[in-house]
Amino acid sequence: MQQQLKTSWAEWLDGFARQLHPAHEQVFEQYPTDYYWTVFQSEWATDVVFGNADFLHRLMPLLVRHGTLVFRSADVMRYFAGR
């Protein structure tokens, strides 16, 4: 996971973009523009983030309660629609 912090993601993703859209420079010749990369949602595996299962076991009810009180059914459905 530490390597992710050292990776030049924009450079790496631009390489894919050039392969997937080789005509990009030609299409945008009059109005040069680069891709703008963002991360809308990112996940970390719980076995990596929580090295101690007991801690996660104690925290889980609080997370479930928070999710139940804060999120609406539309939020949940939007999340699953993106999968």
C-alpha positions, 0 to 999 in steps of 0.5 A, a space after each residue: 500500500 505504501 507504493 500507492 502513495 509514491 505512484 504518479 497516478 496522473 502519469 500512469 493513467 495518462 498512459 492508458 488514456 493515450 492507448 484508449 484515445 490516440 486521437 485526443 491531441 488531434 481532436 483537441 488541437 485547437 483547444 489543448 487540454 489534458 485529462 483531469 483525474 480524480 478519485 470519487 471513491 476509494 476502498 481499503 481492505 479492512 484486514 489492512 486498515 484494521 490490523 486488530 480484529 478485536 478493534 474492528 469488532 468493537 467499532 463495527 456497531 458504531 459504523 453501522 449505527 452511523 450509516 443507518 442514521 446518516 445515509 438514506 435509501 437513495 444513497 445506498 441505491 446510488 452506491 449499488 448502482 455504481 457497482 
